[in-house]
Each structure stands twice: as structure tokens, then as C-alpha cells.
């Protein structure tokens, strides 16, 4: 069970405020965008990456207008082994076709003090479209070696959406996803939360997370997570 748990943990980046914010800042002109923040837990696809403990993170993005982006993102983790730090390297393009904005990219998930070599690459294809004041989207992620030395294929499918609350600094967002592996360990995950823009550079997020597989342990159980993120 430990090996199964680690294989499912070995990933990063989600819809949450503390997850991969990589492409979100890619609409700026050519330049450097920094981000930093923290959360009461590091959730990725419904699973705690810190054994239900707090997270701190920081990242840097090089943006090319609305066309493309590249960057890195770092966070503390706890998989129950020697690995203690995650670093992501990523790049992507964001073409548009009519009202649809696409996001095609790749992410390298790496881990410091990782004696089990869980590091791997994942490809991403996503799209979003405005629907009135809301934005709805879908995403697909694929990796040929999501469990490190096991070289097991993984697939993640997600539907997501967000909508601002009129005449306020609040917004509501959520997602439902399905994590599939070439073998055991598949599960469904979902989240729903409220964001608040303190300023144009500081945001708060309060989110409910859950999965369909509580038999895998407490890191898969339902929880509320609060987070803060700053960009500069």
C-alpha cells in the first residue's frame, strides 16, 4: 500500500490557489512574474502532498504576452519517505481559436532528496471558453512514467469552471476530475471553493476537496483548505 500511495502522490499542480499557477499569469507582456504563498494543506487532484500539514510555495514565470509561458515552482512535500521538496519545470503555448483559449504544455515534476526517483514528465492539453460572466474549461494530462521507475502510464481528465460574484471581489470555482492509471489506483476527485481578491496582487482561497477513494488513507479524505497567494 505504501508504494501505491507514493505513486499517487508523486505529482503536483491543480486548480487550487496553492497549485500550479503557471499559465494563469501568462497574459502579461514579456517579462518576469514571481509568486509566493502558503496553504493549510498542499492538495493535488484531491490528495494531500504534505500528509495533511501546511504548505509554503514560490515560483517564477517568464511570460510572452498571451502566447506562451515557461517557469518553475517549488513547494515543501511529505510523501512519508526521504523526499522533502518538490520543484516543477514547465512551458507551454496558449493559442486562441474564436472564443476558445487553448493551453498546450509540459510539466516536469522533480523531488529533492528523492531516493525512490519518483520524478517524471507530464503533457497537458486544455481549453477554456467564456460563458456569460463565467469561464468553463476541460483539461487532459498524460504521463508515460507517472510512478518513476515503474514507468506506468497515467491519464487525468478534468472539467472546471469559475464565475465572479457581481459587484464584489469574490469568485466561485470548482472542478471534477478522474485520475486513471495503467493498473490499480483509479479515483475521482472534486473541489469547490471561494476566492477573494484582497488586492490585484494578493488573493485568498477557501476550498473543499474530496475523492472517491477513502480506502487509500486519510490523505484522500474530505477537507477544507485555506490559502493565500501573492504575485509581483
N, C-alpha and C positions, 0 to 999 in steps of 0.2 A: 504493500500500500504506500510506503514511503516513496518508492520510485514513481508510482503513478501520480502521487501528489506533486512531486517535484516537476514531473513532465508537464503537468497542467499549470503549474506556477510559472514556468520559465517563459515569460512573455511580459510585454508592457505596452501601455498606451490604450486609452479608452475614451469614452465620451466625457468622463468626469473632468472637473476643473483641474484636478491634480494629474490627469493622464496626459497623453500625447497632445500637446497644443501646437504641434509642428505647423500644420497647414493653416491654422486659424489666423496667423499673423502674416501670411504670405501676400496679402493685398497691399502692403505698403510699397513705396518706391524702393529702388535698390539701396540696401543698407543693412545694418545690423540691429536685430531686435533681441533683447535679453528678457528672460522671465525667471521668476523665483516664487516660491510659496511653500505651503505645507497643508496637511490634512490630518484628520484624526485616524485615518487608515489609508493605505495605498491599495485601491481596488482596481483590478484589471479583469474585464469580462466576468464580473461577479465574484472574483476570487481575491482574497487578501494576499498581497505580496509581502506583508510585514508581520505576519502572524497576529493580526488584529491590533497592531501597535501603530503609533503615529508615523507620519512620513514628512520629510523635507525634500525639496527638489529644486533644481535650477537648470536653465538651458539657454542656448543661444541659437538664433536663426539668421541666416543670410537670405534676404528676400529679393526677388526680381519682379517687382510690381505684382500683378495678378497672374503672372505667367508661371513662375516656379519658385522653389524654395529648397534649402538644404540646411542642416543643422545638427545639433547634438543636445541631449537631455540626460540628466543624471538624477538618481534618487537612491536613498537607502532602501534595502530589502532584507528579508529574513525568510529563507527557504528551509530553515532547520538544519542547514549544513554550513560549510565554510564561507559561502558567498555572502557578501555584505553590501555590495554596491552595484547598481545597475547603470549602464551607460548605453544610450541609444544613438546611433548614427543614421541619418535619414536624408532622402532627397526626393523630389517629385515635381511634376508638372501639373498645372491647373488650367487646361483649355476650356473654352466655353462653346456651346452649340445651342443657339437660341437662348431660352431661359435656363438651360441646364449648365451647371458648373461641374466639371469632372476633376478628379484628383487621382493621378496615376503615379505611384511611387514605390519605394522600397525602404525597409527599415532593418537595421542590424541591431539585434538585442545582445548586448555583451554584459558579462558579470565579473567583477573583480573578486579575487580570492576564490575563484570557481574551480575547484579541483575535479568536478564532475563534467566540465566542459559542456554546459547547457547552452552556450551561445549559438545563435542561428540568425538567418535572414528570413524576412517575410515580404512578399509582394502585396501591393494594395491597389484596388480599383474601386473608386467610389464616385458618387454623383449626388447632387442636391439641386432642388428646384424650389423657387418661391411659390407659395400657395396663399394668396392674400397676404396677410401680415406674417404668416408662418413660413417656415422652411422645412421641407421634408427631404429625406435622403436615404440612400442604401449604400452598403459597402460590402466588399468581398476581400478576404485576406487568404493568402496561400503560402505555406512553407513546406519545403521538401524534407526538412530535418528539424522539426519543432521540439524534439526531445534530445537534442545534442547527439551523442554517439549512437543513439538508436536509429537515427535517420527515418523517422516516421512522418508521413505526410499529415498536415493539419489544414483544416478549412474553417474559416469563420465567416458567417453570414449575419448581416445586421440591417435592421430598419430603424431609422431615428428621425426625430423631429424636434423643433423648437418654435416657440412663439413668444413675442414680447407682450407684457401686460400693458395695455394702453395707459398713457399719461402717468407712467411710473418708471422706476429704474429696475423693475423686476422682470424676469422672464421665466418661462417654464420649458423644460426639455426632458426628453426621455428616449429610451432605446430598448429594443428587444433583439437578442442575438442567439445564434446557435453555434456552439463550438463542436466541431467534428474531428475525430482522429482516425487514422488507419489502424483501428483496433479499439479496445475499450476506453471509456473515459468521456464519451459524448455527454453534453448537457446543454440546457437552455438557460439563458440569463436575461435579466431585465433590470432597468433602473428608471427612476423618475425623480426629478429634483427641481428646485427653485434657485435661480441665480439673482444676485443683486449687484448692480454696478455702483460701487462706492464712489469712484471717480472714473474717468475714461481710461485709467491705467490700473486700477485695483478692482478686483471682483471677488465676491463671496459666493459659495455654493453649498447648499444643503440638500443631500440626495439619499434616497432609499435604494438599496441594492438587494438582489436575491437571485438564487439559482434553483434549478430543479433537482439538484443532487446534494442533499444534505448528508447523505451517507458517506461522502468523501471527507467529512470533518467540519469543524467549526469555521474554517476559513471560507467555506462555501455558504454559510448561513446568512440569513437576512440581517441587515444592519442599516443604520443611518450614519452617513459620513458628512462632516463639515469640513470645508476647505477654503483657502484664500490664495489668490494668485495676483502677482503684480508684473506688469510688463513695462520696460523702459528702454 
